[in-house]
Amino acid sequence: MQKKILYVGNFSFPNGNASGARVLGNGYLFRELGYKTFFIGLDKQLNENSNLPETRNEFEGFAYYNLPYPKGVRGWIAYKQRYIEVAKLIKDLNIDIIILYGSPTISLFGSLLKSFAKKITLKY
């Protein structure tokens, strides 16, 4: 069975910024190694009410999703709620490995994901 990786971070996938290009390159590498890779990035065009599953799209055989880019301090604090959507997607896709890519500004989000991964015995 093919192992599945979820790449989560503050990048604009697939080619919206340099970070998006880097994680896409890593996705190609993981594909060559036999992994199926999914991405969740940030999109400044999405409104705060967007639903993660509805943002699903594909690029060169990679499925990707987007979360709205947080606006202001309040937006970053409220980002904890997005964790619930990501956790559900991890379960729905039967993810084996999570890679968290980005800056310390999403560290609370990362801490929540790490705790969740440990509970369901995923590699983080």
Residue, then its C-alpha position, 0 to 999 in steps of 0.5 A: m500500500q502506498k504511504k501518504i504524506l500531508y505537507v502543511g504550511n504557509f506556502s502558496f501552492p503550487n507556484g504562488n511563491a518560492s515556498g510553494a515551488r520548494v514544496l512542489g519540488n519535494g512533492y516530486l521527490f516523494r512521488e519518485l520515492g513511492y509516496k502519495t503527497f497532498f498539500i495544504g497551503l495558504d491563499k490570500q484570496l479565500n475568505e474566512n468562511s471558506n471550507l477546507p474540502e471545498t478548496r480541493n484542487e489538483f496540479e500535475g497529479f498532486a491534490y492540494y487544499n488551501l486555508p485562508y491567510p489569517k488577517g491580523v493578530r486576531g486571525w492568527i489566534a482564531y486559526k486554532q479552529r482550522y486545526i479541526e478541519v485539517a485533523k478531519l482531512i488527515k483522518d479522511l485521507n488516511i495520512d501516514i506522515i505529516i510535514l509542517y513547513g513554515s514559520p513560527t507564526i503557525s507554531l500553535f497550529g503545529s503544536l496541535l497537529k503534533s499532539f493529534a499525530k501522536k494520538i493516532t500514531l502518525k510520523y510528524 
